[in-house]
């Protein structure tokens, strides 16, 4: 409880963010990690069922440790109009963006140990000037002026159980992935991932398994040339730079239990190649981590779930796991 708190940006207020924040606080209030919510105080209070005293406004993040055992500390940035659970509203967009910006600012200033982001719905943000495919890219822009050990993030990593998968491309249509891949992008993602494994996860000598793009990793060029022309040269370059990288590996045989013992992280080439195995392994407890930033950032590995928002059905497992992982990474960074 004496560590710097984490900051949780509330996410889309019409989604399950407020509910899973309340459930996470209920589970962690006695043991920690401590966090402060950046969002609309009324929306957090509504998720508490209107129980008096379970939400408390604070003006400085440092007050969170004192408040946390009794109530959810909130830095209140109010919505401009009421929001109904399950009904996303473009009117909330500016506040959602401000919550993220404020949480990141707290982390950059050192007031909090890291940021955990509740889910957002990008479509409702675009009208407010949000020009990014997702949280990951937005966080990269917000922290672009800061230096972090020469790494060039952001790189998205998903983690569940003993599986970690980092991504070279993230929110791209599948048809655009082959053209988006390059030796330079794969090498950069590999370097950032190896650095994060050492610093954020305590892996002294990281082992990376690089996935292929095509079935059977291209069969030596018979089922696609990307492995021959791009992936294999990138693996060689990573090894020349001192990274214990292997591949390209056929993705269909890379994620089973025995295979997971041979590496510390997979470097995947596109979105579903990483997210499907992580969610199959632990759908409820997976965590999204952004690598290569000067701040710690994690999030649940799921979306806003508008269809069940406000019904009390949302599970907070992934949010709790994200909070705990953010604390662990923050402690390793010191």
N, C-alpha and C positions, 0 to 999 in steps of 0.2 A: 504493500500500500504506500510505501514511502518513495517509490519510483515516480518519475514524471508520468502523468496520466497519458493515455492515448486519446486522440480526437476521433469521434465517429461522425461523419457527415451523414445526415438523415436519409439521403436518397430521395426517390420520388415519394412524396407524402401520401399519395393515393395507393401506393403499393404496400408490401408487407414490411418495409423498413422500420416504421415505428413499432410494430408488433414484435419483431425479432430483437430490436434494441431493448425493449422492456423485458422480454424473456431472457435475454443474455444478462442484463443487469440482475434479474432475480436469481440467476444461477451463479453469478460471480460476486455479488455484493459483499459476501463474507470473506472470500478468499482473494478477490481480484482476478485478473488485472483491473485496475481502476481506469475508467474512461469518462470523458465529458462529451456530451452530444452537441453538435453544432447544427441547429435547425429551429423549427417552430415549436415553441414550448407547449402550445395548446394541442398540437398534433401528438406530441409525446404523451401528454397527460391523457388524451383520449385513448391511447393504446393501453394505458394503465387501468382502464375501466372507470376512470373518473375518481379513483381512490385518492382522497386528500392527502397531501404530504409526500407522495411518492416521486414528485418532480420538483426540483428547486433550481431557480435561476441563479447563475453565478456570472460575475463580470470578468474573472481572470481564471485561466486554466489551472493555476496553482491551487485554487480553492477546491478542486474536484476531490482530492484525497480526503479532505475533511468531511465532505458531504456524502461521498459515495456509499458508505455503509447504510445510510438512512434513506437516501433518495437519489434519483437520477440527476446528476448535474447537467444543466443545459445552458449553453451560450445562445441566447434567444435572438434569432433573426427571423422576424415574423413573416408569414405569408401575406400577400396583399389581398387575397380573397380566400374564403373557406374552400376546403377540398373534401370531397366525399371519397371514402375508401372504395377502391375498385373502379373509380372513374378518373382516369388521368386528365389533367387540365393544363393547357398551355400557359394559363395565368400563373402557374406555380414555377415556371421555368427559370425566371430570373432569380428567385430565391434558392432554388436547387443549385444553380451555378454558384451563387454567392456562398452557400454552405461549403461547397467543395473548396472554393478559393480561400475561405477563412480557415478551414482545417489545415490546408497546405501551408498557409502563412504561419499558423501556430507552430507547425513542425519545422519550418525553415528558421523560425526565430529561436527554436529550442524550448519553447514553452510546453510542448508535448513531445513524447517519445516517438510518436508515429501516427499515421492516419489509417483508419479502417473506414471504407466507404460502403454504405448500404446501397442497394441496387438502384440504378436510374433507368429511365426509358428514353433513349436518345431521340426518338421521333418527336416527343413533346418539347424537346429543348431546341430543336433546330430553328424555330421561329424567333427564339430569343438570342440568336447569334452564335449558338454552339456549333462549331465547325469541325468537330472531331468525331471519328468513328466510335469512340468509347472513352471510358475513364482513363485507360492506360495512356492514350495519346494526349489527352488533355493534361494529365499530370506531367507528362514529359515537357509540354509547353510551359506549364506554370513553374517548373523548376529548371528551365533551360539555361538560365543565367548562372546557376550554381555548378560548381565542379565536384566531381565524385571519382577520385582515383583514376581519372583517364577513361572511365567507362562511357560508352555511348548508348545509354538507355533511351527510352524505356523498352524493356523486354518483358513480355508476359510469361509468367510461370504458373502452372497449376500443380498443386500438391495434394496427395491423398495417401494415407498410410505410408508405405515405403516407396511410393512412386512420385517422381518430380518430372514434369515435362515443360520445357521452355519452347517458345515459338519464334520462328523467323518471320513469318507473316501472321497477321491476326485477323482483322475484320475486313477481309477481301472476298469478293465473289470467287468461287472456286476456279472459274474460267480464267481469272487474271493471275492466279498464283504462279504458273510456270514463268510468265514474263517478269513477274516481280522478284523472282529468286535470282541471286547473283552470288558469286564467290565472296564478294566483300560483305554482303548482308549476312551470309551464313557464318563467316569468320567473326564478324562483329558480335552476333548473337552468341556464338560459342565462347568468345572471350568474356563477355559480360556474365554469362552463366557460370563459367568457371570461377570468376572472381567472386560472384555472389555465393557460390557453394563454399568457398573458403571463408569469406568474411561473415556471411549471414547464417550459414548452416554448420560451420565448424568442420567441414570436410577438408582435411589437410592436402590430399592429393586427388582432386576431382577427376572422375572418369565420365566422359561424355559419349553417349551412343547417338550417332546422327542417323535419322531415319531417311529412307529414300522417298521419292515422290511417287513413283509408278509401282504397279504390282511387281512383286519379286525384286524390288529395287532395280527395275529396268532390264533384268536378265542380260547384263552386259551390253545394253544398247538395243536389244531386240524388241523391247516393249517400252521404248522411250529413251531419249538421249540425255535427259537432264542429269541423271546420275553420273554419266561419263563426262559431260561437259562442265557441270557446275558443282554437284555435291561432292564427288570424289576429290576434285582439286581443292575444295574448301577444307575437307578433312585433312588432306596433306598439309595445307597451310597452317591449320590449327596445331598439328603435331610439330611443325617446324617452329612454331611460336611457343612450344613448351606445354601445350594442352594435351592430355591423354585422351585423344578422340579416336573413335573407330566408326566405320561405316563407309558408304551408305548401307543401312540394314533394312531388310524387308519389314515394313511396319506391322504386317500381320503376325509376325513371330517375335515382336520386340517387347511385348508387355506382359507376358505370362510370368508366373512366380519365379521360375528358375532364371529366366532372362533378367528379371529385375535385380538379381544378385550380382550381375556382371557390370553394373554401371551405377553412378550416383544421380545421373539425370539423363533424360532423353532430350535431344534437340529435334523438335518436330518442325515440319515445314509449313503446315497450314492448320487452321483453327480446329476442325473436327478430328484431325489426326491426334491432337493432344487431349481435347476435352472428352471424347468418347471413352477412352480407357480410364481416365481419372474418375469420371462419373460412374462408370461401371464398377470400379473398385470401391468407391465410397461416395455414393450420390449425396448423402446428407452431410458429410463432414469434409468435403473438399474445400481447398482454399486457393484463391487467386492472389499471387504475389507479383508486384512490379519490381523488376530487377534494374540495376543501373541508375537509380535515382539517388540524390543526396538525402532523401528522407525515406523512412520506412513506410511502405504502403501495402496493405492486404485488403481483401474483401471476400465475402461469401462467393461461392462459385455458381450462384443461381441468379435469376432475374427478379423482377418486381412482383410477379405472381398476382396480377390484378384480379384474376378469377377467384382467389380465395382471400383477398385482402379484407381486413375488418371482420373476419368470421372466427378468429381465434384458432385457426387450423395450422398456421405457419409454424414450421419447426425452426428452431434457432441454432441447430447443431453447427451449421457452417459458419454462422456469425460468431459463435463462441470459439470455434476453432480458429477463425481469422483473428480474433482478438488475442487469443493465447499465442498464436504464431507471431503477431506483430510485437508483442512483449518480448518473446524469446529473441527475435532478431534485434530489437532495440538494445537488449542487454548485451548481446554479442558485440554490437557496434560500440558499446560503452558510452 
